[in-house]
């Protein structure tokens, strides 16, 4: 388990407190990013690649969340499909993540940084 602190969601109802682990933010951001048309894949590391080969889906692959004084900072490392508008797809990813996190957690995100680390070329079927 990581040593990052839990996020406290402010609640004046007197029923108790709600804490959200940063890993939950990573999963929400990862799922929200994959909903955007034009995204091919998220970049992972060796461990997440091996886990996927064994059948385990890693929704937080390619997502890094940092808790700063300014708020939550989300960094995504993505591979886009060839031919899409990179600025448009990146903006859609940022918007979808910001909206999903606001709706599901009521937390404000200070920044969503999209790092395009690759472009996937479509298979032309020439090997047939």
N, C-alpha and C positions, 0 to 999 in steps of 0.2 A: 504494500500500500504506500502511496506517495506521502510525503510529509507536508504537502500543501494544505493550508487550512480550509475548512469548510466555509461556504458562503452563507451568511446569515440573511434570511429573507425577513424583512421587518414586518411584524404583525402585531397590531394593537388589540386583537380580539381577546387576549387573556387566556387563550386555550393552550398556549405553549409556543415553542419556537420551531421554525422550519430551517433546516440546514441542507445545502446542496453541495455535493462533492464536485470538484472541478472535472472529474471524469464524466459526470453526467452532462456537463456543459459541452465537453468534447463529443459525446455521442449525439447530442441534439444538433450540434453544428455539423457533424459529419453527415447525418441523415438529411438535414436541410440542404446541404450542398449537393448531395446526389440527386435531389429532386429537380435540379436545374438542367435544362436541355443544353447540350454542348459540352458538358463535362464527361470525359471518358473514364477517368479513375482518379483516386486520391493516391498520393505517394506514401508508401509505408516503409517500414524497415524490414530487416531480415526476419525478425520474430513474427511480425504480423503477416508476412508473406507465407511463412511456414504454417502458421495457424490457419490461414485460408485454404492452403492445400490440404489440410487435414479436415476441412469442412466447417471450421469456426469462422463466422462472419465478424469482422472487426470494423464497427461503425466509427470508431474514433481514429482510424488510420489516416495519417496525413493532417491531423488537427492538433494544434498546441494551444493551450489556454494558460494565460498568465494573469494573476491578480496583482494589480498595481494600485497606487494611490488614486489614480484617475478613474479606475474602474476595471472592467474585464477587457482584456486584450486577446483576440482570437487570431491565430495565424493558420492559414491553410496552404497546403502544398498540393497542387493539382496538376493533372494532365488533361489537356483539352483535346477535342476532336479537331482534325484538320479542316480548315475552311470556315470556322466560326469566327465571329468578331470577338477578339480577346477582351477589349474593354467592356463590351456589352455583357458577355457571359460573366466576367468578374464582377460587374456591378449587380447582376442578377443574383449571384452567389452571396454577395455582401448583404443585399436587401433581404433575401430569403432567410439567412442566418439571423440577422438582426430581428426580423419579425417573429421567427420561431422562438427565439430565446425570450423575447418580450412576452409573447403569448403564453408560453409554457412555464416560465419562471418569474416573470415580472421584474427581471433584472435588466438594467440598461448596460449596453455594451459600448465601451469607449471607442474601440476600433476593431475592424475586421480587415486583416491584411491577407490578400490573395497572392500567393507566389506561384506563378506558372512555371513549372519545372520541366514540362515536356508537351509535345504535340503528337497525337496518335494518328498515323497515316492509315487510311482504310485499306483493307486487303482488297486487291483488284481481282483476285481469282485467277491470275495468270499462271499459277502453278498447276492448274488442271491440265 
